[in-house]
């Protein structure tokens, strides 16, 4: 008689993601619809890295959309945190300040296994 032992290993992703990690996973000119978390967005966010920091601080955050400062100055960077239920990335028609989307699953896969998401 054979015994089968299953070892479950939990890997926790901690630490900061590098600018190179963010560049690999970031989808320029794409937004994520749905799954928006309250309060909707945070304004005055200077970088996608600052937006990512907000996402990492919230366990419900699964992705983010960063809208950089508009060229016409109508708004300064906006950070939209996304919970479960957001749609696949879709092109952003706004060419003045195109969105940048970033999915946490991509960053985690990259850190844990070196998998580059497309």
C-alpha positions, 0 to 999 in steps of 0.5 A: 500500500502506498501513501501519498503525502501532499505538502502545501506550500504557501508563498507570500509575496512581500517587499516592493516591486521594482520599476522594471517589474512595473514596466513589464506588467503595466499596460500603457493606454489601457483601462480596467472597467468595473471592480472599482473600490470606494472612494472611486479614485484618489486624485493628486497621485504623482506616479504609478508607483504611488498608486501601487503603494495604495493598492498594496496597502489594501488586501481587497485591491487586485489591480489598479488604473493610473491616469497620469497628469493631463497635458491640459492640466485639468487634473493631476494623477488619478489612482483607481483601485480595483477589486475582484470583478474588473473586466479585461484591459481595454484600450483607453481612447483618451490620448491626452492622458492615457491610462496605465493598468496594472494587475497584481496577479501579474506582479505576483507571478513575476516575483514568484516564478519569473512569469512575464504576463502579456 
